Amino acid sequence: MFRSLSSSSLFVTLLFFLLNASIVFAAPWGTPGPFYQRNGVHIVSLSVDMKVPDVPNNFGLSDTIFIWPAVQPGSGLQDADPQNIGNGVLVPSLTYGRSCAPGGASAGKSWWISGQYLNVPAQTNDPNFAGCHGGDVMAVEPGELISCTINNVGGSIWTQSCHRPSGQSVSFTIDMQGQQMNWVDLTVWKSSSRVDKLWDFPVLFYNINFKTSTAMPAANCLVPDSGDDFLAQGSRLSADKRMCSLDALVFWGPNADPVTSIPPA
């Protein structure tokens, strides 16, 4: 989940699965924050706006980059995975290029998004949860602000929904069979070391909010305003300690120019 940032070197290995068994993925970039919970504190909702980047330079048909907000069980596997589903991820993935998600195999050189559940390679004892699952695909345009939510809507049911400024939307609902979610991810994955080198644009998230079942420690929410390759604004924890918020976050790869300020949404 995390690149080795000044405050997050412990988290490099949190996302250990791949999105497509035929591809060896380059290391991910991700949030500077310690957005993981333990000791019975579970994620119940996540909302975030993502700015669609420009069309990447020099990407070929086999080059794919994924930008996502996501939740996954992580430490919840210890006490909240009754069906042994494993450490898959609920993820509305903003994608440029092709992927293993339903509808993603025929994607071309454009940005698109869909709600997904990914457990690849299959870290699960249940074949119904192995591999790539998802809902309808929606094309999006550079510069658009895409609003996405991931919600536990009752019992084991989780729903993802993403909306364009035009009102067009896609959604995906899945029954996670009693599994709890403990970690929040804001991440970029690249399909190869070639894409890692080609990634030269900043990634922008706005209006990030996640809610937990019970009070979370401040250390599991608050992030600094800057690091080696990120800027953040408005990190705060609600009075009841159940809502963690971040007004804006930008991070960039090794070949991108450093960002000196976060542009307005």
Secondary structure in CASP SS format (residue, H / E / C, confidence):
PFRMAT SS
TARGET T0000
AUTHOR 0000-0000-0000
METHOD secondary structure of the structure
MODEL  1
M C 1.00
F C 1.00
R C 1.00
S C 1.00
L C 1.00
S C 1.00
S C 1.00
S C 1.00
S H 1.00
L H 1.00
F H 1.00
V C 1.00
T C 1.00
L C 1.00
L C 1.00
F C 1.00
F C 1.00
L C 1.00
L C 1.00
N C 1.00
A C 1.00
S C 1.00
I C 1.00
V C 1.00
F C 1.00
A C 1.00
A C 1.00
P C 1.00
W E 1.00
G E 1.00
T C 1.00
P C 1.00
G C 1.00
P C 1.00
F C 1.00
Y E 1.00
Q C 1.00
R C 1.00
N C 1.00
G C 1.00
V C 1.00
H C 1.00
I E 1.00
V E 1.00
S E 1.00
L E 1.00
S E 1.00
V E 1.00
D E 1.00
M E 1.00
K E 1.00
V C 1.00
P C 1.00
D C 1.00
V C 1.00
P C 1.00
N C 1.00
N C 1.00
F C 1.00
G C 1.00
L C 1.00
S C 1.00
D C 1.00
T C 1.00
I E 1.00
F E 1.00
I E 1.00
W E 1.00
P E 1.00
A E 1.00
V E 1.00
Q E 1.00
P C 1.00
G H 1.00
S H 1.00
G H 1.00
L H 1.00
Q H 1.00
D C 1.00
A C 1.00
D C 1.00
P C 1.00
Q C 1.00
N C 1.00
I C 1.00
G C 1.00
N C 1.00
G C 1.00
V E 1.00
L E 1.00
V E 1.00
P E 1.00
S E 1.00
L E 1.00
T E 1.00
Y E 1.00
G C 1.00
R C 1.00
S C 1.00
C C 1.00
A C 1.00
P C 1.00
G C 1.00
G C 1.00
A C 1.00
S C 1.00
A C 1.00
G C 1.00
K C 1.00
S C 1.00
W E 1.00
W E 1.00
I E 1.00
S E 1.00
G E 1.00
Q E 1.00
Y E 1.00
L E 1.00
N E 1.00
V C 1.00
P C 1.00
A C 1.00
Q C 1.00
T C 1.00
N C 1.00
D C 1.00
P H 1.00
N H 1.00
F H 1.00
A C 1.00
G E 1.00
C E 1.00
H E 1.00
G E 1.00
G C 1.00
D C 1.00
V C 1.00
M E 1.00
A E 1.00
V E 1.00
E C 1.00
P C 1.00
G C 1.00
E C 1.00
L E 1.00
I E 1.00
S E 1.00
C E 1.00
T E 1.00
I E 1.00
N E 1.00
N E 1.00
V E 1.00
G E 1.00
G C 1.00
S C 1.00
I E 1.00
W E 1.00
T E 1.00
Q E 1.00
S E 1.00
C E 1.00
H E 1.00
R C 1.00
P C 1.00
S C 1.00
G C 1.00
Q C 1.00
S E 1.00
V E 1.00
S E 1.00
F E 1.00
T E 1.00
I E 1.00
D E 1.00
M C 1.00
Q C 1.00
G C 1.00
Q C 1.00
Q C 1.00
M E 1.00
N C 1.00
W E 1.00
V E 1.00
D E 1.00
L E 1.00
T E 1.00
V E 1.00
W E 1.00
K E 1.00
S C 1.00
S C 1.00
S H 1.00
R H 1.00
V H 1.00
D H 1.00
K H 1.00
L H 1.00
W C 1.00
D C 1.00
F C 1.00
P C 1.00
V E 1.00
L E 1.00
F E 1.00
Y E 1.00
N E 1.00
I E 1.00
N E 1.00
F E 1.00
K E 1.00
T E 1.00
S C 1.00
T C 1.00
A C 1.00
M C 1.00
P C 1.00
A H 1.00
A H 1.00
N H 1.00
C C 1.00
L C 1.00
V C 1.00
P C 1.00
D C 1.00
S E 1.00
G E 1.00
D C 1.00
D C 1.00
F E 1.00
L E 1.00
A E 1.00
Q E 1.00
G C 1.00
S C 1.00
R E 1.00
L E 1.00
S C 1.00
A C 1.00
D C 1.00
K C 1.00
R C 1.00
M E 1.00
C E 1.00
S E 1.00
L E 1.00
D E 1.00
A E 1.00
L E 1.00
V E 1.00
F E 1.00
W C 1.00
G C 1.00
P C 1.00
N C 1.00
A C 1.00
D C 1.00
P C 1.00
V C 1.00
T C 1.00
S C 1.00
I C 1.00
P C 1.00
P C 1.00
A C 1.00
END
